[in-house]
Amino acid sequence: MSVHSQSQRVTVPQLMACKGSQKIAALTAYIAPIARLLDDALDMILVGDSTAMVGYALPDTLSISVSTMTAHAAAVVRATHHACVIVDMPFGSYQQSPAQAFANAAAMLAGSGVSGVKLEGGAALAETTRFLVDRGIPVLAHVGLMPQYMNVMGGFKAQGMTQMAADRILADARAHADAGAFGVVLEGISEPLARQITEALAIPTIGIGASPRCDGQILVTEDILGLSGDRIPKFAQRFGDAATVIREAAQRYAQSVREETFPTLDQCFGVRPLG
């Protein structure tokens, strides 16, 4: 259970204050029922663009739109009261220019009520981070393995495995921190590099396939619930078996319908004769 007050929503400054004092627990959520169940346990909920793959069965995260992400984020915000909610900026919504990024980020905040946005990119996007932060939009940076860059990276491959690659990712993280990002997601990078970045930055690092030494951790909720199929990423762990619960409930329901034991008159309206 988070040590943050349960009576009010966690703020971005409170997340930043966790550095060195409390690990940040974060998960993804895309719909209200899941977000409602996660809320009290977490410090942060990310409405990730992974909803493209998890929620829409798309092959990657590249095709989801600003309007779709905003709608999902609004549902999560309405369903929660405690966790700080951050939304991913989708591919193509911020890379063209800082002005484009601000227009889309402002629309997403106004349309959903989230507390900030996450954007993927190296040092070249630090200018965009600064542009947004200077105009009142908190930014969570994302470096290392970046799904929106899968075509450049040649797929979902671990990053920072050579000294040159590690130095570049460290520079990316530093650039976003210097630009005012409130935190940085470190995905799919070597453990020593994640530890080095965490020690080097004054802002929190949120690991996913990174290091236990990161200031926090995030996973895709469907992975920890057993809802992602038979295989989950190396860096994830199942903490429950919601798939079995759902499957067995559906089977019991279907059997009851076929055996005519559901519905009973107790589930019907107007049972008493008219008159």
Secondary structure as the mmCIF struct_conf table of DSSP 4:
data_model
#
loop_
_struct_conf.conf_type_id
_struct_conf.id
_struct_conf.beg_label_comp_id
_struct_conf.beg_label_asym_id
_struct_conf.beg_label_seq_id
_struct_conf.end_label_comp_id
_struct_conf.end_label_asym_id
_struct_conf.end_label_seq_id
BEND BEND1 VAL A 3 HIS A 4
TURN_TY1_P TURN_TY1_P1 GLN A 6 SER A 7
BEND BEND2 GLN A 8 GLN A 8
HELX_LH_PP_P HELX_LH_PP_P1 ARG A 9 THR A 11
HELX_RH_AL_P HELX_RH_AL_P1 VAL A 12 ALA A 17
TURN_TY1_P TURN_TY1_P2 CYS A 18 SER A 21
HELX_LH_PP_P HELX_LH_PP_P2 LYS A 23 LYS A 23
STRN STRN1 ILE A 24 THR A 28
BEND BEND3 ILE A 31 ILE A 31
HELX_RH_AL_P HELX_RH_AL_P2 ALA A 32 LEU A 38
HELX_RH_3T_P HELX_RH_3T_P1 ASP A 39 ALA A 41
BEND BEND4 ASP A 43 ASP A 43
STRN STRN2 MET A 44 VAL A 47
TURN_TY1_P TURN_TY1_P3 ASP A 49 SER A 50
HELX_RH_AL_P HELX_RH_AL_P3 THR A 51 VAL A 54
TURN_TY1_P TURN_TY1_P4 GLY A 55 TYR A 56
BEND BEND5 PRO A 59 THR A 61
TURN_TY1_P TURN_TY1_P5 LEU A 62 SER A 63
HELX_RH_AL_P HELX_RH_AL_P4 VAL A 66 ALA A 79
BEND BEND6 HIS A 81 ALA A 83
STRN STRN3 CYS A 84 ASP A 88
HELX_LH_PP_P HELX_LH_PP_P3 MET A 89 PRO A 90
TURN_TY1_P TURN_TY1_P6 PHE A 91 GLY A 92
BEND BEND7 SER A 93 GLN A 96
HELX_RH_AL_P HELX_RH_AL_P5 PRO A 98 SER A 112
BEND BEND8 SER A 115 SER A 115
STRN STRN4 GLY A 116 GLU A 120
HELX_RH_3T_P HELX_RH_3T_P2 ALA A 123 LEU A 125
HELX_RH_AL_P HELX_RH_AL_P6 ALA A 126 ASP A 134
TURN_TY1_P TURN_TY1_P7 ARG A 135 GLY A 136
STRN STRN5 VAL A 139 GLY A 144
BEND BEND9 LEU A 145 LEU A 145
HELX_RH_3T_P HELX_RH_3T_P3 PRO A 147 TYR A 149
HELX_RH_AL_P HELX_RH_AL_P7 MET A 150 MET A 153
TURN_TY1_P TURN_TY1_P8 GLY A 154 GLY A 154
BEND BEND10 GLY A 155 PHE A 156
STRN STRN6 GLN A 159 GLN A 159
BEND BEND11 THR A 162 THR A 162
HELX_RH_AL_P HELX_RH_AL_P8 GLN A 163 ASP A 178
TURN_TY1_P TURN_TY1_P9 ALA A 179 GLY A 180
BEND BEND12 PHE A 182 PHE A 182
STRN STRN7 GLY A 183 GLU A 187
BEND BEND13 GLY A 188 GLY A 188
STRN STRN8 ILE A 189 ILE A 189
HELX_RH_AL_P HELX_RH_AL_P9 GLU A 191 ALA A 200
BEND BEND14 ALA A 202 ILE A 203
STRN STRN9 THR A 205 ILE A 208
BEND BEND15 GLY A 209 ALA A 210
TURN_TY1_P TURN_TY1_P10 PRO A 212 ARG A 213
BEND BEND16 CYS A 214 ASP A 215
STRN STRN10 GLY A 216 LEU A 219
HELX_RH_AL_P HELX_RH_AL_P10 THR A 221 ILE A 224
TURN_TY1_P TURN_TY1_P11 LEU A 225 GLY A 226
BEND BEND17 SER A 228 SER A 228
BEND BEND18 ASP A 230 ASP A 230
TURN_TY1_P TURN_TY1_P12 LYS A 234 PHE A 235
HELX_RH_AL_P HELX_RH_AL_P11 ALA A 242 ARG A 258
TURN_TY1_P TURN_TY1_P13 GLU A 259 GLU A 260
BEND BEND19 PHE A 262 PRO A 263
HELX_RH_3T_P HELX_RH_3T_P4 LEU A 265 GLN A 267
BEND BEND20 PHE A 269 PHE A 269
BEND BEND21 ARG A 272 ARG A 272
HELX_LH_PP_P HELX_LH_PP_P4 PRO A 273 LEU A 274
#
